Amino acid sequence: MFKWALVFAVIALIAAVLGFGGVAGAAAGIAKILFFVGLAFVALFVIMGVFAGKKIA
């Protein structure tokens, strides 16, 4: 998830440098969404891991 966010962020930067404002804005928006979805998944898996670790121990 974070890899794709980074890819879209790089696409946004390249598009912005070349003057494609619409493409840059869209790619930046997609990158932001993917980053926050990935962050939510990380938080979810950390919480699940803590609870699973407590059940095992």
Beta strands, then each sheet from edge to edge (+ up, - down):
end
